[in-house]
Amino acid sequence: MVKKKDDIPDWVTDEIQNAKFQKPTEMKKTGYILELYDADNKIDAQLYDPVEDGRHIVTMDLPKKIKMGDLEKGVVYEFTFDQYKAPLSKKVSEYLEKEKEIEMSAIYQFELKSLEMLDVGSNEATDDDVE
């Protein structure tokens, strides 16, 4: 049987699935929620400043204390979250870059700890405020 071009060797898959995450780094960044995933208890957040690997969009796991119904998409928040990093071996990184054209030297995971809605532009008067 011929292997499909998209198949990733078992040794690469094993390392990625069994990656050992280091002690988390706490981060605070502002941004807004792009998407809510009720079933998975996760959100996609667009951050104004990138995380360590250069991404501005990250998927975060929500703690049980934060209720999905209390969150609003498109509203500016200050997110406090833990960033977990699991470095990949040089062999796996080189394989991904050469064979799949993916530059990846580590796997990241993000866990939201808390968030605070920021009062952006509240000083502007609206038509309703003027009587």
C-alpha positions in Angstrom: 0.0 0.0 0.0 1.3 3.4 -0.9 1.5 6.0 1.8 -0.4 9.2 1.2 1.7 12.4 0.8 -0.1 14.0 3.8 0.8 11.1 6.2 3.0 12.1 9.1 5.3 9.4 10.4 4.4 7.8 13.7 7.6 9.0 15.4 6.6 12.6 14.7 3.0 12.1 15.8 4.1 10.3 19.0 6.4 13.2 20.0 3.7 15.8 19.4 1.0 13.8 21.3 3.3 13.1 24.2 5.0 16.5 24.4 6.1 17.4 27.9 4.9 20.9 28.9 7.2 23.1 31.0 6.1 25.2 34.0 3.5 27.8 32.8 4.3 31.4 32.3 1.6 33.9 33.4 0.8 36.5 30.8 -1.5 39.6 30.6 -2.6 40.8 27.2 -5.5 42.8 25.9 -7.6 41.8 22.9 -11.1 40.5 22.2 -13.0 37.2 21.8 -13.4 36.0 18.2 -15.3 32.8 18.9 -16.9 30.9 21.7 -16.8 27.0 21.8 -19.5 25.9 24.3 -19.0 22.2 23.8 -15.2 22.4 24.4 -15.3 25.2 27.0 -12.7 27.2 24.9 -12.5 30.6 23.3 -10.5 32.0 20.4 -9.0 35.3 21.4 -7.4 38.0 19.1 -4.6 39.6 21.1 -3.2 43.0 20.2 0.3 41.9 21.2 1.6 38.5 20.0 2.4 35.6 22.2 6.0 34.1 22.2 5.7 32.3 18.8 4.3 35.4 17.1 0.6 34.5 16.9 -2.1 37.0 17.6 -4.9 34.5 17.7 -4.9 31.8 20.4 -7.3 29.2 21.6 -7.7 29.3 25.4 -9.2 26.7 27.8 -11.7 28.3 30.2 -11.7 27.5 33.9 -15.0 26.4 35.4 -15.4 29.7 37.3 -15.8 31.6 34.0 -19.2 31.1 32.5 -19.5 31.1 28.7 -22.7 33.1 28.9 -21.0 36.0 30.6 -18.6 36.5 27.7 -19.1 38.8 24.7 -17.5 38.6 21.3 -15.8 41.7 20.0 -15.5 43.4 23.4 -12.1 44.5 24.6 -10.8 42.5 27.6 -7.6 42.2 29.5 -6.8 38.4 29.5 -4.7 36.9 32.3 -3.7 33.4 31.2 -1.0 30.7 31.6 1.1 29.8 28.6 2.4 26.3 28.5 5.3 25.4 26.2 6.5 22.0 25.1 9.7 22.2 23.0 10.0 19.8 20.1 13.1 17.9 19.2 15.4 19.3 16.5 14.6 16.2 14.4 10.8 16.8 14.5 11.2 20.5 13.9 13.4 19.8 10.8 11.0 17.2 9.5 8.0 19.6 9.8 9.9 22.4 8.1 11.3 20.3 5.3 8.4 18.0 4.6 5.4 20.0 5.6 6.6 23.6 5.3 5.6 24.2 8.9 7.9 26.2 11.1 7.3 24.9 14.6 9.8 24.4 17.4 7.3 24.0 20.2 3.7 23.3 21.0 1.8 25.9 23.1 -1.3 25.6 25.2 -3.2 28.5 26.8 -5.4 28.4 29.9 -7.4 31.5 30.8 -7.2 32.4 34.5 -9.3 35.6 34.5 -10.4 38.4 32.3 -11.6 41.9 32.8 -13.7 43.9 30.4 -12.0 47.2 29.6 -14.0 50.4 29.4 -12.9 51.6 26.0 -14.2 54.8 24.6 -16.7 55.4 27.4 -16.0 59.1 27.5 -17.6 59.7 24.2 -21.1 61.1 24.4 -23.8 59.2 22.5 -27.1 60.6 21.3 -28.9 58.9 24.2 -26.7 60.7 26.8 -27.6 64.1 25.5 -31.0 65.5 26.6 
